[in-house]
Amino acid sequence: MIRTQIQQSDKQSKILKDLSINRRESVASLIRQVIDQFISSGAPNRIGQYQQAISVVGKYEADSPDISVEHDKYLDEGYSS
């Protein structure tokens, strides 16, 4: 294993110490478990997010051709009625 030094807030430290006592595991073990969970959940898939956003472009129609520019005005009108 590789030793790593981290800094944590007082609140984080207290929670980890309490968990360590309750679970009868070391704080280091708890931190490793959380890191493993984070890694296995994966980082956000930016390419997938961009593809999802692009997939809706042009999919819907609006009554006004300038809605992308004047959206705030139309929202104000809609909420004030």
C-alpha positions as CSV (number, residue, x, y, z in Angstrom):
1,M,0.0,0.0,0.0
2,I,1.0,3.6,-0.6
3,R,0.8,6.0,2.3
4,T,-1.1,9.2,1.6
5,Q,-1.6,12.2,3.9
6,I,-5.0,14.0,3.7
7,Q,-6.6,16.9,5.5
8,Q,-10.2,16.7,6.7
9,S,-12.5,19.0,8.5
10,D,-13.2,18.6,12.3
11,K,-16.7,17.3,11.4
12,Q,-15.4,14.7,9.0
13,S,-12.8,13.6,11.5
14,K,-15.4,13.1,14.2
15,I,-17.8,11.2,12.0
16,L,-15.0,8.9,10.8
17,K,-13.8,8.3,14.3
18,D,-17.4,7.5,15.4
19,L,-17.9,5.2,12.5
20,S,-14.6,3.5,13.1
21,I,-15.6,2.8,16.7
22,N,-19.1,1.6,15.8
23,R,-17.9,-0.7,13.0
24,R,-14.7,-1.7,14.7
25,E,-12.6,-0.8,11.6
26,S,-9.8,1.6,11.2
27,V,-10.4,5.1,9.9
28,A,-8.0,4.2,7.0
29,S,-10.1,1.2,6.1
30,L,-13.2,3.3,6.0
31,I,-11.5,5.9,3.8
32,R,-10.3,3.1,1.4
33,Q,-13.9,1.8,1.2
34,V,-15.2,5.2,0.3
35,I,-12.5,5.7,-2.4
36,D,-13.3,2.3,-3.8
37,Q,-17.0,3.2,-4.0
38,F,-16.2,6.5,-5.7
39,I,-14.0,4.8,-8.3
40,S,-16.5,2.1,-9.0
41,S,-19.3,4.6,-9.5
42,G,-17.3,6.2,-12.2
43,A,-16.7,9.8,-13.1
44,P,-19.4,11.7,-15.0
45,N,-19.5,10.6,-18.6
46,R,-19.2,14.0,-20.2
47,I,-19.3,12.6,-23.7
48,G,-22.6,10.8,-22.9
49,Q,-24.0,14.0,-21.3
50,Y,-23.1,16.0,-24.4
51,Q,-24.7,13.4,-26.7
52,Q,-27.8,13.4,-24.6
53,A,-28.1,17.2,-24.7
54,I,-27.5,17.3,-28.5
55,S,-30.1,14.6,-29.1
56,V,-32.9,17.0,-28.1
57,V,-31.6,19.9,-30.3
58,G,-34.3,20.6,-32.9
59,K,-36.6,18.0,-31.5
60,Y,-39.3,20.5,-30.3
61,E,-41.0,23.4,-32.0
62,A,-42.0,26.8,-30.5
63,D,-44.7,29.2,-31.5
64,S,-42.2,32.0,-31.6
65,P,-39.1,31.9,-33.8
66,D,-37.1,34.1,-31.3
67,I,-37.8,32.1,-28.2
68,S,-34.1,31.1,-27.8
69,V,-33.2,34.8,-27.6
70,E,-36.3,36.2,-25.8
71,H,-37.0,33.4,-23.4
72,D,-36.8,35.6,-20.3
73,K,-39.4,37.9,-21.7
74,Y,-41.7,35.0,-22.6
75,L,-41.3,33.5,-19.1
76,D,-42.1,36.9,-17.4
77,E,-45.2,37.1,-19.6
78,G,-46.2,33.5,-18.8
79,Y,-45.8,33.9,-15.0
80,S,-47.4,37.3,-14.8
81,S,-50.7,36.0,-16.3
